């Protein structure tokens, strides 16, 4: 049961942390630094996909 809480907390942290990367991407776009915005956006998408997998793992550990 402890693993469920660990994976759930980790998933929430990763999904919340990806919002930081999306915000940074918007700031780079405002500065017209398109390459940096694209790189940071890719990192944000990667982090949110890992968070999604952790949430899926938390649901499996729920049983």
C-alpha positions in Angstrom: 0.0 0.0 0.0 2.9 2.3 0.6 4.1 2.0 -3.0 0.7 3.3 -4.2 1.2 6.6 -2.2 4.8 6.8 -3.4 4.0 6.5 -7.1 0.9 8.7 -6.7 3.0 11.5 -5.1 5.8 11.0 -7.7 3.2 11.3 -10.5 1.8 14.5 -9.1 5.2 16.0 -8.6 6.2 15.1 -12.2 3.0 16.5 -13.8 3.3 19.6 -11.6 7.0 20.0 -12.5 6.2 19.8 -16.2 4.1 22.9 -15.8 7.3 24.7 -15.0 8.8 23.7 -18.3 5.7 24.8 -20.2 5.8 28.2 -18.4 9.5 28.5 -19.3 8.7 27.6 -22.9 6.2 30.5 -23.1 8.7 32.9 -21.7 11.2 31.9 -24.3 8.6 32.3 -27.0 7.9 35.8 -25.7 11.6 36.6 -26.1 11.5 35.1 -29.7 14.0 32.4 -28.8 12.3 29.7 -30.8 15.0 27.0 -30.5 15.2 27.2 -26.7 11.3 27.2 -26.5 11.2 24.1 -28.6 13.8 22.3 -26.5 12.1 23.2 -23.2 8.8 22.2 -24.7 10.2 18.8 -25.5 11.5 18.4 -22.0 8.1 19.3 -20.6 6.3 16.8 -22.8 8.8 14.1 -21.7 8.4 14.9 -18.1 4.6 14.8 -18.3 4.7 11.5 -20.1 6.8 10.0 -17.3 4.3 11.4 -14.8 1.5 9.7 -16.8 3.3 6.4 -16.6 3.9 6.8 -12.8 0.2 7.5 -12.4 -0.6 4.4 -14.4 1.8 2.4 -12.2 0.1 3.8 -9.1 -3.2 2.5 -10.3 -1.7 -1.0 -10.8 -0.2 -0.9 -7.3 -3.6 0.1 -5.8 -4.8 -3.5 -5.7 
